């Protein structure tokens, strides 16, 4: 199944739990900014129906103006079970010479051969945050406390 086909399980009540967590951690500002995107979801919604609009809204909040591509709309062949090959094809499609990969994904599934075959470099992001709880999300920069913002700014 492609990621744009992944369904959301609306039977678990995760929206109220998620928005409750946002409200508890960041106050009403986060839910005011993001709540409308949750309201649009129904039993036929897919993961991309929430992740893509939220990403676009966060990019807007940070005043980042970039073009977003949906891999499902590109003429890049996808073969089930071959994520490394597909990511190498996507990197090549955009005429890039380097693929950036998180350390966990690199360890879990990335095969270097498809990238080497195309003479593409792989850069691994192995970032560890400097504060004790070890977690950061974009909302920390927008709504978080000063302890978190000092590391982000």
C-alpha positions as CSV (number, residue, x, y, z in Angstrom):
1,X,0.0,0.0,0.0
2,X,1.3,3.4,-0.9
3,X,1.4,6.0,1.8
4,X,-1.3,8.1,0.2
5,X,-3.6,5.1,0.4
6,X,-3.1,4.5,4.1
7,X,-6.5,4.8,5.8
8,X,-7.0,6.5,9.1
9,X,-8.7,4.5,11.8
10,X,-11.4,6.9,12.9
11,X,-12.9,4.3,15.3
12,X,-10.3,4.9,18.0
13,X,-11.1,8.5,18.9
14,X,-7.6,9.6,18.3
15,X,-8.5,13.1,17.1
16,X,-9.9,14.1,20.5
17,X,-6.9,12.6,22.2
18,X,-4.5,14.3,19.9
19,X,-6.1,17.7,20.1
20,X,-6.4,17.3,23.9
21,X,-2.7,16.7,24.1
22,X,-2.0,19.8,21.9
23,X,-4.3,21.9,24.1
24,X,-2.7,20.6,27.3
25,X,0.9,21.2,26.1
26,X,0.5,24.4,24.0
27,X,-2.8,25.9,25.1
28,X,-5.5,27.0,22.7
29,X,-3.1,28.5,20.1
30,X,-2.1,25.2,18.6
31,X,-5.7,23.9,18.4
32,X,-6.9,27.2,17.0
33,X,-4.3,27.0,14.3
34,X,-4.6,23.3,13.5
35,X,-8.1,22.3,14.6
36,X,-9.8,23.0,11.3
37,X,-7.7,20.3,9.6
38,X,-8.9,17.6,12.0
39,X,-12.5,18.8,11.5
40,X,-12.3,17.9,7.8
41,X,-11.6,14.2,8.5
42,X,-14.2,11.4,8.2
43,X,-14.4,7.6,8.0
44,X,-13.0,7.7,4.4
45,X,-10.0,9.8,5.3
46,X,-6.4,8.8,4.6
47,X,-3.2,9.6,6.5
48,X,-2.2,12.1,3.8
49,X,-5.5,13.9,4.3
50,X,-4.1,15.2,7.6
51,X,-0.4,15.1,7.2
52,X,-0.2,17.1,4.0
53,X,-2.4,20.0,5.1
54,X,-0.7,20.2,8.5
55,X,2.7,20.3,6.9
56,X,1.6,23.1,4.5
57,X,0.2,25.0,7.5
58,X,3.4,24.7,9.5
59,X,5.5,25.8,6.5
60,X,3.3,28.8,6.2
61,X,3.6,29.5,10.0
62,X,7.4,29.5,9.6
63,X,7.2,31.6,6.5
64,X,8.8,28.8,4.4
65,X,7.9,29.1,0.7
66,X,8.8,25.9,-1.1
67,X,7.2,23.7,-3.8
68,X,5.7,20.5,-2.5
69,X,5.6,17.4,-4.7
70,X,3.4,14.4,-4.1
71,X,5.4,11.3,-5.1
72,X,2.1,9.6,-6.2
73,X,1.7,12.3,-8.9
74,X,5.2,11.8,-10.3
75,X,6.1,9.5,-13.2
76,X,8.5,7.5,-11.0
77,X,7.9,3.8,-10.9
78,X,7.2,2.3,-7.5
79,X,7.7,-1.4,-6.7
80,X,6.2,-2.8,-3.5
81,X,8.9,-3.8,-1.0
82,X,11.6,-1.7,-2.6
83,X,11.7,1.6,-0.6
84,X,15.4,2.2,-1.2
85,X,15.1,1.8,-5.0
86,X,12.1,4.1,-5.0
87,X,13.8,6.8,-2.9
88,X,16.9,6.5,-5.2
89,X,14.6,7.0,-8.2
90,X,12.9,10.0,-6.6
91,X,16.3,11.5,-5.9
92,X,17.4,10.9,-9.5
93,X,14.1,12.3,-10.8
94,X,14.8,15.7,-9.3
95,X,18.3,15.6,-10.6
96,X,19.8,15.7,-7.1
97,X,23.1,14.2,-6.1
98,X,22.4,13.5,-2.4
99,X,19.7,11.7,-0.4
100,X,19.1,12.7,3.2
101,X,18.0,10.0,5.5
102,X,17.2,9.8,9.2
103,X,19.4,7.5,11.2
104,X,16.6,5.2,12.2
105,X,15.4,4.7,8.6
106,X,18.9,4.2,7.5
107,X,19.4,1.4,10.1
108,X,16.0,-0.1,9.6
109,X,15.6,-0.4,5.8
110,X,17.9,1.6,3.6
111,X,20.0,-0.3,1.1
112,X,22.9,1.7,-0.4
113,X,23.1,-0.2,-3.7
114,X,20.3,1.7,-5.6
115,X,22.0,5.0,-4.7
116,X,25.5,3.7,-5.5
117,X,24.2,2.5,-8.9
118,X,23.1,6.1,-9.7
119,X,26.3,7.7,-8.2
120,X,24.1,9.3,-5.5
121,X,25.5,10.2,-2.0
122,X,23.6,9.3,1.1
123,X,23.7,11.7,4.1
124,X,22.5,10.4,7.4
125,X,20.9,12.8,9.9
126,X,21.6,11.5,13.4
127,X,20.5,14.4,15.5
128,X,20.0,14.3,19.3
129,X,18.2,17.1,20.9
130,X,20.0,18.9,23.8
131,X,17.2,19.0,26.4
132,X,16.3,16.3,28.9
133,X,12.9,15.0,27.5
134,X,14.5,14.3,24.1
135,X,11.5,15.3,22.0
136,X,10.9,18.3,19.8
137,X,8.2,19.1,17.3
138,X,7.6,22.2,15.2
139,X,5.0,23.4,17.6
140,X,7.6,23.9,20.3
141,X,9.1,26.7,18.2
142,X,5.7,28.3,17.8
143,X,4.0,27.7,21.1
144,X,6.5,26.1,23.4
145,X,8.1,27.4,26.6
146,X,11.3,29.4,26.7
147,X,13.3,26.3,27.8
148,X,12.5,24.6,24.4
149,X,12.7,27.8,22.3
150,X,16.3,28.6,23.4
151,X,17.5,25.5,21.6
152,X,15.5,26.1,18.5
153,X,16.1,29.8,17.8
